[in-house]
Amino acid sequence: MFTVLQIQDAHSKVESGADFPKYIQDIKALGVEAFETFVADSHTDYFGKNNYKTSSLAVYDTLNISEESNKERFIACIKAHQKGATDYVTFCKDCADNGIEKWIVDLGKMTCIYYDKKGNEILVENIPSV
């Protein structure tokens, strides 16, 4: 099975949101089937076959997640990030400011779904192939 170290190695090649599809292909090749990232500190739970799970540590100090989500403003932030205008930590701060608590990536369906603190789906994106 895969390790957090292998995933971190794949992630080290990501310079912006524009690199996300290639990163997804790299970790999918490792056996990652899904992952759930928590915006508050960016710790992530990774899931593989046969109920395999491993988790990363926090990446930064805890962010306060806004109680209210702002879908329109979040969409503008994510578009900027995907074009390479922001780094990962800035993107996470933008998520927190706009009420995004976490995202779940399903590598089988090739989707990334962003959720607010109430568990509502705020945005569903299809992950493009590289």
Backbone as a printed PyTorch tensor [residue, N CA C, xyz], in Angstrom:
tensor([[[  0.8330,  -1.1960,   0.0000],
         [  0.0000,   0.0000,   0.0000],
         [  0.8730,   1.2540,   0.0000]],

        [[  0.2580,   2.3590,  -0.2680],
         [  0.9480,   3.6370,  -0.3460],
         [  1.2070,   4.2170,   1.0440]],

        [[  2.1320,   5.1580,   1.0910],
         [  2.4550,   5.8410,   2.3410],
         [  2.2430,   7.3400,   2.1690]],

        [[  2.1430,   8.0320,   3.2820],
         [  2.0320,   9.4920,   3.2430],
         [  3.2940,  10.0790,   2.6080]],

        [[  4.4430,   9.4890,   2.8590],
         [  5.6940,   9.9700,   2.2790],
         [  5.6390,   9.9090,   0.7470]],

        [[  5.1070,   8.8280,   0.1830],
         [  4.9710,   8.7270,  -1.2720],
         [  4.0290,   9.8060,  -1.8080]],

        [[  2.9430,  10.0420,  -1.0900],
         [  1.9800,  11.0660,  -1.5040],
         [  2.6200,  12.4480,  -1.4120]],

        [[  3.3620,  12.6950,  -0.3410],
         [  4.0380,  13.9830,  -0.1890],
         [  5.0600,  14.2070,  -1.3010]],

        [[  5.7370,  13.1380,  -1.7080],
         [  6.6920,  13.2480,  -2.8080],
         [  5.9730,  13.6710,  -4.0910]],

        [[  4.8210,  13.0510,  -4.3680],
         [  4.0330,  13.4320,  -5.5420],
         [  3.5440,  14.8700,  -5.4250]],

        [[  3.1530,  15.2640,  -4.2240],
         [  2.6330,  16.6190,  -4.0030],
         [  3.7250,  17.6760,  -4.1210]],

        [[  4.9640,  17.2880,  -3.8500],
         [  6.0750,  18.2520,  -3.9200],
         [  6.2780,  18.7770,  -5.3400]],

        [[  5.7230,  18.1110,  -6.3260],
         [  5.8360,  18.5340,  -7.7240],
         [  4.7500,  19.5340,  -8.1040]],

        [[  3.8020,  19.7560,  -7.2090],
         [  2.6960,  20.6710,  -7.4780],
         [  3.1220,  22.0920,  -7.1150]],

        [[  3.0840,  22.9670,  -8.0960],
         [  3.4290,  24.3660,  -7.8450],
         [  2.1960,  25.2470,  -7.7500]],

        [[  1.0960,  24.8090,  -8.3670],
         [ -0.1450,  25.5790,  -8.3210],
         [ -1.3100,  24.6490,  -8.6210]],

        [[ -2.4990,  25.2000,  -8.5560],
         [ -3.6970,  24.4250,  -8.8610],
         [ -3.6860,  23.8710, -10.2800]],

        [[ -2.9130,  24.4900, -11.1590],
         [ -2.8200,  24.0070, -12.5340],
         [ -2.1720,  22.6210, -12.6010]],

        [[ -1.3920,  22.2670, -11.5820],
         [ -0.7010,  20.9740, -11.5370],
         [ -1.5410,  19.8710, -10.8900]],

        [[ -2.7180,  20.2040, -10.3950],
         [ -3.5430,  19.2540,  -9.6550],
         [ -3.8920,  17.9890, -10.4480]],

        [[ -4.3100,  18.0900, -11.7210],
         [ -4.6570,  16.8610, -12.4480],
         [ -3.4980,  15.8630, -12.5450]],

        [[ -2.2840,  16.3390, -12.7530],
         [ -1.1220,  15.4400, -12.8190],
         [ -0.8710,  14.7980, -11.4600]],

        [[ -0.9940,  15.5700, -10.3960],
         [ -0.8440,  15.0450,  -9.0370],
         [ -1.8540,  13.9220,  -8.7900]],

        [[ -3.0880,  14.1250,  -9.2150],
         [ -4.1320,  13.1180,  -9.0350],
         [ -3.7470,  11.8270,  -9.7540]],

        [[ -3.2470,  11.9460, -10.9730],
         [ -2.8360,  10.7470, -11.7120],
         [ -1.6870,  10.0280, -11.0000]],

        [[ -0.7490,  10.7980, -10.4420],
         [  0.3950,  10.2150,  -9.7410],
         [ -0.0390,   9.4320,  -8.5020]],

        [[ -0.9490,  10.0000,  -7.7030],
         [ -1.3360,   9.2860,  -6.4810],
         [ -2.3180,   8.1560,  -6.7870]],

        [[ -3.0710,   8.3040,  -7.8610],
         [ -3.9480,   7.2130,  -8.2830],
         [ -3.0900,   5.9960,  -8.6480]],

        [[ -1.9620,   6.2220,  -9.2820],
         [ -1.0430,   5.1450,  -9.6470],
         [ -0.4600,   4.4650,  -8.4090]],

        [[ -0.3930,   5.2010,  -7.2900],
         [  0.0940,   4.6190,  -6.0310],
         [ -0.9550,   3.7130,  -5.3820]],

        [[ -2.2130,   3.8660,  -5.7690],
         [ -3.2900,   3.0710,  -5.1710],
         [ -4.2720,   3.8820,  -4.3430]],

        [[ -4.1160,   5.1960,  -4.3280],
         [ -5.0660,   6.0440,  -3.6080],
         [ -6.3920,   6.0310,  -4.3740]],

        [[ -7.4750,   5.7390,  -3.6620],
         [ -8.8040,   5.7110,  -4.2790],
         [ -9.6160,   6.9600,  -3.9610]],

        [[ -9.3210,   7.5820,  -2.8140],
         [-10.0310,   8.7960,  -2.4030],
         [ -9.2170,   9.4720,  -1.3070]],

        [[ -9.4880,  10.7540,  -1.1060],
         [ -8.9200,  11.4310,   0.0560],
         [ -9.8140,  12.5770,   0.4880]],

        [[ -9.7030,  12.8950,   1.7630],
         [-10.5050,  13.9440,   2.3850],
         [ -9.5530,  14.9120,   3.0770]],

        [[ -9.5710,  16.1670,   2.6330],
         [ -8.6800,  17.1910,   3.1790],
         [ -9.4920,  18.1820,   3.9960]],

        [[ -9.0250,  18.4600,   5.2060],
         [ -9.6960,  19.3720,   6.1230],
         [ -8.9850,  20.7230,   6.0950]],

        [[ -9.7080,  21.7580,   5.6960],
         [ -9.1440,  23.0890,   5.4920],
         [ -8.5420,  23.6700,   6.7630]],

        [[ -9.1000,  23.3700,   7.9130],
         [ -8.6410,  23.9860,   9.1630],
         [ -7.1240,  23.8780,   9.3440]],

        [[ -6.5490,  22.7160,   9.0030],
         [ -5.0910,  22.5580,   9.1500],
         [ -4.4710,  21.7630,   8.0000]],

        [[ -5.2620,  21.4040,   7.0240],
         [ -4.8750,  20.6600,   5.8270],
         [ -4.4340,  19.2250,   6.0910]],

        [[ -4.7950,  18.6680,   7.2710],
         [ -4.5090,  17.2300,   7.4160],
         [ -5.4520,  16.4890,   6.4800]],

        [[ -4.9750,  15.3620,   5.9790],
         [ -5.7110,  14.6320,   4.9610],
         [ -5.7580,  13.1540,   5.3080]],

        [[ -6.9180,  12.5620,   5.1090],
         [ -7.0980,  11.1190,   5.2360],
         [ -7.1230,  10.5430,   3.8240]],

        [[ -6.2570,   9.5420,   3.5930],
         [ -6.1560,   8.8870,   2.2850],
         [ -6.7050,   7.4740,   2.3990]],

        [[ -7.4440,   7.0570,   1.3740],
         [ -8.1020,   5.7590,   1.3990],
         [ -7.6850,   4.9310,   0.1940]],

        [[ -7.4820,   3.6120,   0.4390],
         [ -7.1320,   2.6770,  -0.6210],
         [ -7.9780,   1.4290,  -0.5350]],

        [[ -7.5680,   0.4200,  -1.2520],
         [ -8.3020,  -0.8500,  -1.2830],
         [ -8.3190,  -1.5310,   0.0830]],

        [[ -9.3330,  -2.3800,   0.2770],
         [ -9.4740,  -3.1850,   1.4940],
         [ -9.4930,  -2.3400,   2.7670]],

        [[-10.1980,  -1.2170,   2.7060],
         [-10.3650,  -0.3120,   3.8500],
         [ -9.0460,   0.2680,   4.3630]],

        [[ -8.0300,   0.3200,   3.5100],
         [ -6.7490,   0.9110,   3.9040],
         [ -6.9210,   2.4170,   4.0810]],

        [[ -6.3360,   2.9450,   5.1420],
         [ -6.3970,   4.3820,   5.4250],
         [ -5.0930,   4.8130,   6.0610]],

        [[ -4.6030,   5.9560,   5.6230],
         [ -3.4630,   6.5920,   6.2670],
         [ -3.7440,   8.0890,   6.2840]],

        [[ -3.1260,   8.8000,   7.2030],
         [ -3.4180,  10.2220,   7.3730],
         [ -2.1420,  11.0350,   7.4770]],

        [[ -2.2020,  12.2320,   6.9310],
         [ -1.0810,  13.1590,   7.0440],
         [ -1.2700,  14.0460,   8.2710]],

        [[ -0.1970,  14.6700,   8.6760],
         [ -0.2390,  15.6230,   9.7760],
         [ -0.7060,  16.9800,   9.2690]],

        [[ -0.9670,  17.8890,  10.1980],
         [ -1.3450,  19.2520,   9.8450],
         [ -0.2190,  19.9110,   9.0480]],

        [[ -0.5920,  20.7840,   8.1240],
         [  0.3740,  21.4760,   7.2750],
         [  0.6780,  22.8760,   7.8110]],

        [[ -0.2940,  23.4900,   8.4740],
         [ -0.1500,  24.8590,   8.9650],
         [ -0.9780,  25.0150,  10.2340]],

        [[ -0.8030,  26.1710,  10.8950],
         [ -1.5910,  26.4630,  12.0930],
         [ -3.0700,  26.5280,  11.7280]],

        [[ -3.9100,  26.2150,  12.6870],
         [ -5.3490,  26.0990,  12.4620],
         [ -5.9640,  27.4040,  11.9630]],

        [[ -6.7430,  27.2700,  10.8930],
         [ -7.5010,  28.3850,  10.3360],
         [ -8.9190,  28.3450,  10.8870]],

        [[ -9.5160,  29.5020,  11.0340],
         [-10.9170,  29.5950,  11.4290],
         [-11.7750,  29.5140,  10.1690]],

        [[-12.6940,  28.5670,  10.1420],
         [-13.5810,  28.3960,   8.9890],
         [-14.8250,  29.2490,   9.1990]],

        [[-15.1340,  30.0910,   8.2310],
         [-16.3220,  30.9380,   8.3070],
         [-17.5760,  30.0810,   8.4620]],

        [[-18.4870,  30.5360,   9.2880],
         [-19.7460,  29.8160,   9.5100],
         [-20.6400,  29.8410,   8.2750]],

        [[-20.5270,  30.8880,   7.4890],
         [-21.3540,  31.0420,   6.2950],
         [-20.5010,  30.8610,   5.0480]],

        [[-21.0050,  30.0930,   4.1120],
         [-20.2790,  29.8920,   2.8680],
         [-20.6730,  30.9590,   1.8520]],

        [[-19.7230,  31.2720,   0.9850],
         [-19.9620,  32.2260,  -0.0920],
         [-19.5160,  31.5510,  -1.3930]],

        [[-20.4560,  30.8760,  -2.0260],
         [-20.1470,  30.0660,  -3.2050],
         [-19.5550,  30.8980,  -4.3390]],

        [[-20.1300,  32.0350,  -4.6370],
         [-19.6650,  32.8460,  -5.7570],
         [-18.2290,  33.3130,  -5.5440]],

        [[-17.9430,  33.7980,  -4.3450],
         [-16.5830,  34.2660,  -4.0510],
         [-15.6060,  33.0940,  -4.0530]],

        [[-16.0410,  31.9370,  -3.5320],
         [-15.1880,  30.7560,  -3.5350],
         [-14.8550,  30.3260,  -4.9580]],

        [[-15.8460,  30.3280,  -5.8350],
         [-15.6080,  29.9400,  -7.2270],
         [-14.5740,  30.8630,  -7.8750]],

        [[-14.6470,  32.1510,  -7.5860],
         [-13.6470,  33.0800,  -8.1260],
         [-12.2500,  32.7390,  -7.5970]],

        [[-12.1750,  32.3860,  -6.3100],
         [-10.8780,  32.0250,  -5.7100],
         [-10.3230,  30.7410,  -6.3090]],

        [[-11.1690,  29.7620,  -6.5070],
         [-10.6820,  28.4800,  -7.0380],
         [-10.2490,  28.6190,  -8.4920]],

        [[-10.9520,  29.4460,  -9.2560],
         [-10.5430,  29.6690, -10.6440],
         [ -9.1730,  30.3300, -10.6990]],

        [[ -8.9480,  31.2890,  -9.8150],
         [ -7.6340,  31.9460,  -9.7630],
         [ -6.5530,  30.9370,  -9.3840]],

        [[ -6.8560,  30.0850,  -8.4130],
         [ -5.8860,  29.0830,  -7.9700],
         [ -5.5740,  28.0940,  -9.0900]],

        [[ -6.5740,  27.6680,  -9.8080],
         [ -6.3790,  26.7010, -10.8860],
         [ -5.5660,  27.2780, -12.0430]],

        [[ -5.5610,  28.5950, -12.1550],
         [ -4.7460,  29.2390, -13.1870],
         [ -3.3240,  29.5160, -12.6990]],

        [[ -3.0510,  29.1540, -11.4370],
         [ -1.7090,  29.3410, -10.8970],
         [ -1.4910,  30.6770, -10.2140]],

        [[ -2.5580,  31.4250,  -9.9300],
         [ -2.4230,  32.7490,  -9.3330],
         [ -2.1600,  32.7160,  -7.8290]],

        [[ -2.4510,  31.6000,  -7.1590],
         [ -2.2350,  31.5030,  -5.7160],
         [ -1.5320,  30.1980,  -5.3760]],

        [[ -0.8370,  30.2010,  -4.2380],
         [ -0.2200,  28.9660,  -3.7610],
         [ -1.2300,  28.1970,  -2.9070]],

        [[ -0.8270,  27.0090,  -2.4610],
         [ -1.7330,  26.1260,  -1.7270],
         [ -2.2430,  26.7440,  -0.4300]],

        [[ -1.3550,  27.3340,   0.3580],
         [ -1.7770,  27.9030,   1.6430],
         [ -2.7460,  29.0630,   1.4260]],

        [[ -2.4920,  29.8840,   0.4390],
         [ -3.4100,  30.9850,   0.1270],
         [ -4.7660,  30.4330,  -0.2870]],

        [[ -4.7600,  29.3800,  -1.0990],
         [ -6.0150,  28.7510,  -1.4950],
         [ -6.7810,  28.2510,  -0.2730]],

        [[ -6.0830,  27.6150,   0.6670],
         [ -6.7420,  27.1130,   1.8720],
         [ -7.3180,  28.2560,   2.7070]],

        [[ -6.5930,  29.3700,   2.7880],
         [ -7.1180,  30.5470,   3.5020],
         [ -8.3720,  31.0700,   2.8070]],

        [[ -8.3450,  31.0700,   1.4750],
         [ -9.5310,  31.4870,   0.7180],
         [-10.7090,  30.5450,   0.9940]],

        [[-10.4280,  29.2450,   1.0710],
         [-11.4720,  28.2750,   1.4080],
         [-12.0720,  28.6110,   2.7680]],

        [[-11.2170,  28.7980,   3.7710],
         [-11.6820,  29.0880,   5.1300],
         [-12.5120,  30.3690,   5.1610]],

        [[-12.0380,  31.4050,   4.4820],
         [-12.7520,  32.6910,   4.4630],
         [-14.1290,  32.5670,   3.8130]],

        [[-14.2610,  31.5970,   2.9090],
         [-15.5220,  31.4300,   2.1780],
         [-16.3550,  30.2570,   2.6800]],

        [[-16.0210,  29.7650,   3.8840],
         [-16.8520,  28.7650,   4.5450],
         [-16.6590,  27.3370,   4.0780]],

        [[-15.5580,  27.0380,   3.4150],
         [-15.2950,  25.6720,   2.9660],
         [-14.5510,  24.9350,   4.0770]],

        [[-15.1530,  23.8630,   4.5890],
         [-14.5550,  23.1080,   5.6790],
         [-13.6320,  21.9970,   5.1840]],

        [[-13.9970,  21.3860,   4.0550],
         [-13.1950,  20.2630,   3.5590],
         [-13.5210,  20.0140,   2.1050]],

        [[-12.6820,  19.1830,   1.4930],
         [-13.0000,  18.6610,   0.1790],
         [-12.6950,  17.1790,   0.1570]],

        [[-13.4650,  16.4760,  -0.6690],
         [-13.2960,  15.0340,  -0.8380],
         [-13.0510,  14.7660,  -2.3140]],

        [[-11.9600,  14.0650,  -2.5870],
         [-11.6210,  13.6960,  -3.9510],
         [-11.8650,  12.2010,  -4.1110]],

        [[-12.6400,  11.8500,  -5.1230],
         [-12.9120,  10.4590,  -5.4680],
         [-12.1760,  10.1860,  -6.7700]],

        [[-11.1130,   9.3860,  -6.7040],
         [-10.2900,   9.1430,  -7.8720],
         [-10.9350,   8.1740,  -8.8550]],

        [[-11.9250,   7.4170,  -8.4190],
         [-12.6850,   6.5690,  -9.3290],
         [-13.6170,   7.3980, -10.1900]],

        [[-14.3370,   8.3080,  -9.5600],
         [-15.2700,   9.1810, -10.2720],
         [-14.5760,  10.4000, -10.8600]],

        [[-13.3410,  10.6610, -10.4050],
         [-12.5610,  11.8330, -10.8120],
         [-13.3350,  13.1290, -10.5200]],

        [[-13.7950,  13.2120,  -9.2600],
         [-14.4880,  14.4080,  -8.7960],
         [-13.8190,  14.9500,  -7.5420]],

        [[-13.9990,  16.2360,  -7.3460],
         [-13.5760,  16.9140,  -6.1230],
         [-14.7870,  17.7090,  -5.6520]],

        [[-15.2610,  17.3810,  -4.4400],
         [-16.4530,  18.0330,  -3.9050],
         [-16.0620,  18.8340,  -2.6680]],

        [[-16.4330,  20.0960,  -2.6510],
         [-16.1510,  21.0070,  -1.5530],
         [-17.3910,  21.1390,  -0.6810]],

        [[-17.1920,  21.0790,   0.6400],
         [-18.2960,  21.1000,   1.6060],
         [-18.1430,  22.2490,   2.5950]],

        [[-19.2840,  22.7660,   3.0620],
         [-19.2540,  23.7520,   4.1370],
         [-19.3520,  23.0530,   5.4870]],

        [[-19.3880,  23.8300,   6.5530],
         [-19.4100,  23.2710,   7.9100],
         [-20.6970,  22.5110,   8.2230]],

        [[-21.7440,  22.7810,   7.4600],
         [-23.0190,  22.0960,   7.6760],
         [-23.1170,  20.8080,   6.8610]],

        [[-22.0660,  20.5000,   6.1080],
         [-22.0660,  19.2950,   5.2830],
         [-22.7050,  19.4700,   3.9190]],

        [[-23.0240,  20.7130,   3.5580],
         [-23.6150,  20.9810,   2.2530],
         [-22.5510,  20.9650,   1.1610]],

        [[-22.8900,  20.3810,   0.0160],
         [-22.0040,  20.4440,  -1.1460],
         [-22.0460,  21.8710,  -1.6850]],

        [[-20.8910,  22.4970,  -1.7560],
         [-20.8200,  23.8660,  -2.2770],
         [-20.4320,  23.8530,  -3.7460]],

        [[-19.5380,  22.9530,  -4.1040],
         [-19.0840,  22.8880,  -5.4940],
         [-18.6400,  21.4760,  -5.8000]],

        [[-19.0660,  20.9570,  -6.9450],
         [-18.6170,  19.6590,  -7.4370],
         [-17.8570,  19.9220,  -8.7290]],

        [[-16.6030,  19.4650,  -8.7480],
         [-15.7890,  19.6510,  -9.9480],
         [-15.3680,  18.2970, -10.5050]],

        [[-15.3480,  18.2100, -11.8020],
         [-14.7620,  17.0530, -12.4650],
         [-13.2800,  17.3450, -12.6360]],

        [[-12.4550,  16.3780, -12.2920],
         [-11.0080,  16.5540, -12.4080],
         [-10.6160,  16.2170, -13.8390]],

        [[ -9.9960,  17.1720, -14.5310],
         [ -9.6010,  16.8840, -15.9130],
         [ -8.4570,  15.8830, -15.9700]],

        [[ -8.4230,  15.1290, -17.0550],
         [ -7.2950,  14.2230, -17.2350],
         [ -6.1200,  15.0260, -17.7870]],

        [[ -4.9330,  14.4970, -17.5630],
         [ -3.7360,  15.2200, -17.9960],
         [ -3.4270,  14.9800, -19.4540]]])
